[in-house]
């Protein structure tokens, strides 16, 4: 291999939802590991502030303010990447949202909102990005990578709501399908499935003492995860070091899925 196994030097990555929580942690790790990163986020003010910060640190970074849940936006994002780089080595489908409520209470508008944000955006970005990923000139391994940020809610029941769990489960099956279908094109596809992580999305739950107590009771490691701990797994799945890993789901959950009783 021509590059170190544990490096992203020369890689070009697209990260959605890249200004907060897990997405921000992924962007920072990718940059520290030598990748150039294209960030997509809805909040343009925060995005521009972070782009300035990263560039002052000497990193190669681009970005666009966009809502990837909206029809046609995925194609626009990929077109922007192609204009800047004409190739893509890593696609991280991280953008996500949730509305926690009983299944019987969801409205059609909320249904569309959650499915479009969590699942449709990931599917459409992967589909639109396929030509760029297929032709990517990927350093040492000759591989492109797609990583889906799913959830343990896609593996088992949690209190996060049926729509959230449904979209995250579908994302895991999409991971398996694309890993097999696109392997001949040199594209590896994997997913991470976090449990509760200290992010803005999880804050309403984690700031509730009763709910936090229940979470810790069900977590063998007896703590909530850090965004950087998820980002580290995403980084591994993006490196040459994981060159023979595809179609896998890695739970980043403090032992939750292993604890039967």
N, C-alpha and C positions, 0 to 999 in steps of 0.2 A: 504494500500500500504506500501511496505517495505522501499521505498526511498522517499526523498523529491520530491514534484511535480516539483520543479523548479531547478533540478539538472541533470547533465549527468554523475554523479559519477558511475564508473564501466562500462560505455558504451564504445564500440569500434567502431570507425567510419572510413570510407574511404571517402576521399574528392579528387575529381579530379580537376585539375587546381588550386591546393592549395597553390601556391607560390605568386600569384599576385591578386590584386583587391578584388572582392567579395570572391573568394576562400580563399585567405590569411586571410581575416577577419573572415570567418567561422572557419578556423583552430584555430585561436587565441582564439575565443570565446569558441569553444568546449574544448580546453585545459584548459582555465580558469574555465570552468564549471565542470571539473573533468573527461572528456573523454580521452581515449587514441586514437590517431589519426594516420591513415596511409595516407600519402600524395602522390599523383601522380602528376607529372609535367614533362614537356619536358626539361626544363632547369636544368640540373643536378648540375651545379655549384651553382646556386641560391638555389636549393633544399638542397644540403649538408650544405650550410651556415646556412639556417634556422633550419635544424635539430640540428645542434650544438647549436644554440641559444636556442631552446626550451628545449633541454636536460640540458643545463646549468641552466635553470630556474626550473628544477626538473620535467618536464613533461615527460610522456610516449608517444613517437612518433616514427614512422617508416616512410619509404618512398622509392619510386622507381621512377627513371627517365624513362618515357615511353610516347609514343605518342598514346593515346587511340583511335585515329581516324584510325589507321592502322589495317587491318584484323588480328585477332588472338591475339591482344595485350590485349584485355579485359580479356580473359581467363587466360593469363599470370599474369595479375595484381591480379585477384582473387586467383589464385594459390599461389602467394606470400603472400597474406593476410592469406590464410588458413595455410600456413607453419608457419607463425608467431603466429597466434591466434586461428586458428581452429573454429572461429565463427565471425560473423559480426552483429552488432546491428543497424548501421546507414550507409546508402549509400547516399552520396550527389553527384549527377551528375551535376557538375558545369562547366566542360571544355566546352569552346565555342569560336567561332571566327566569323568574318564577313568580307566581301568585299562589300563596298557600291558602287553600280553603277546601271544604268538602266537595266531592265530585258533583253532587246534585246542585251545587250553587254556582258552578262555572257558567258564564254567559258565552254565546258564540263569539263575541268579540275577544274575550279573554282566551278562548280556545285558539283562535287564529293567531293571537299575539304570541302565545307561548310556543306553538308549533312553528311559526314562521321564524322566530328568533333563535330557538334552540336547534331545530332540525332542518328546516328548509334552507336557512342560510348556509349551514354546513354542507348540505348536499349540493346546492347550487355553486358554491365556491369551489368545491372539489371537482365538479363537472366542468365549470368554466376554466379552472386552473389546470386541468388535465393536459392540454397541449404544451403548456409551459413546463410542467413537471416532467413530461415525457421526454422533452428535448434537453432538459437541464444537464449541464456539464458539472457533475457533482464530485469534485475533489477526488479523494482516494477511493471511495467505494463504488462510484459510478451509479449511485442510487439517489432517487428523490424520496422525500418522506412526507406523509400526511399523518398528523396526530390530532385525534379528536379528544377534547376535554369533556368527558361524560360525567358520570356520578355513580356512586354505589346505589343510588335510587333507581338506576337502570338494571341492577342486579338483584335487588331485594326490596321489599316494602320498607319505606321510611315515612316519616310524617310530612314529607315535602309536597304531597299532593299527587294525584293520579296523572295529571297532564305532564308535569315535570318528569315523573318516572317513566311515562310512556315515551316521551321524546328522547330521554337518555338511553332507554333500552333500544329504541330504533337506531340510535347512533352507534351502538355497539354492534348491531347486526350489519349496519352499513360498513363498519370497520372490517368485519370478516369478509363481506362480499367483495369490497374493493381490493382487499389484500390479495385475494385469489385472482380476481379479474385483471388487475393491473400489475401483478408480479412480472409477467413477460415484458412489460414496458419499463422495468427497473424502478418501480414505485413501491416502497414499503408503506404499509398502513397499519397504525396501532392506535390504541386509546388508553387514556388514564381515567380511573374512576375514583375521584376523591370522596371522602366522607366530609364531615364538617371542617371547614378551613376558615381561618380568620380573614374574611373578605367582607366588603360592603353588602353583598347579596345575603350573606349569612348573619349579618349583624343583628337584625330584628330577633332572631332566634337565640343567638349567643348572649345577648344582653338580658335575656329573660332567665333569672336564676333557676326557676323550676325546670325550664326546658334544657338549660345547660347541664343541670344535675342529671337529667335523664340521659343526655348524650354521653356524658362522662361515665355513667354507670354501665353503658353498653359498649364502651370502648376499652379494650384491654390495656392500652397504653395510658388510659386515664387522663387524656388531654386532647385538645383540639389541634389540628394541624396548622402549619404555617404555609403561606403561599409559595415560599421558596422550596418547600419540600415536594410540592407538586411540580414546580418548575424544573427541579433537578431530574425528575423522572422523564419529563418531556425532553429535556436536554439530552439525556442518555439515548432516548429513542430517536433522536435526530443525528446522532454521531455515527461515525464509522464503527465504533465499538459495538454497536447493536446491529451490525450489518446483516445478520442472519435471523433477525427477529421481525416477524410480520404477522398480522392478523391476531395480535394479542391484546388483552385487556389487563392492565395492571391497576389493582386497587391500591390507592394511597389512603389508608383508612385506619391506621393505628391498631389493626387486628380485628376490626369489626366483622368482616366477612368470614374469618376463621373461627369465630366464637359461636359454637352451636348451643352452648348452655353456660 
